[in-house]
Amino acid sequence: DKFQVYIIYSDTFDVFYKGITTDFEKRLNAHNAGLSRYTAGKGPWRCVYLKTFSTKHDALVEELYQEIKQGFADEIDLTHAMNMNTCLSSRR
């Protein structure tokens, strides 16, 4: 399986959420359907970052890297990422 690190954003609540999955489309649909405890009722959600890795270890390292940089809009230039097609261009 391929592992995907993603960051999704809710315009409605101005909040980000990040995670790891092996099926991003299914996971995003679950977030938007209210099936995830943290994201339920806060959507709709849209992808602002998606990167695919061949190992879970590499995906976890990336997730930790994003966690360390958290503060999202302040410390990661997600405004820039949101204006680019980051979700499509980073798929492998």
Order of alpha helices (4+ residues) and beta strands (2+ residues): beta-beta-alpha-beta-alpha-alpha-alpha
